[in-house]
Amino acid sequence: MSFKSSVAMDRAPVLLGAFKQGLKVVVQVVLLCSIWVAMDVARRHFGWSMPAGMIGFALLAVGLFTGLVKVQWLKGGTNWLLAEMLLFFVPAMLVVTEYGDLVRHQGLRILAVIIASTACVMVVTALAVDRVYRFELWLAHRRLCRSSHKE
């Protein structure tokens, strides 16, 4: 056996593990996309005006809070999507470059709207995270009280 084939044999389990992890992330991202597509079909069928992403997010949140959906089923895919979120802004930036006149004439107003809306999103996100954190603390405290009464 040559040195190269020996090294390749040593790396095979590592490469196989990385391949399995990558495949798992792909499957999870496809599952998340499938939820969005299913909610888009349902939205169109029933004539709902709410965006499909919001409907899917609400259903997924209900599934996660009730335990029907396990976090580990989607964790790798959601982590990858969050890590690569910057890529989703590239098409929007490319479109902005096509409207140079609009940016030159209305640029400050557009910038003000972007800053204000970003601040609103950050405040609402912080408030939502705070509320969910307090709710989780309350649930943990309730579980602890119930378990101490049983003993």
Buried (B, 14 or more C-beta within 10 A) or exposed (E): EEEEEEEEEEEEEEEEEEEEEEEBBEBBBEEBEEBBEBBBEBBEEEEEEEEBEEBBBEBBEEBBEEEEBEEEBBEBBBEBBEEEEEEEEEEEEEEEEEEEEEBEEEEEEBEEEEEEEEEEEEEEEEEEEEEEEEEEEEEEEEEEEEEEEEE
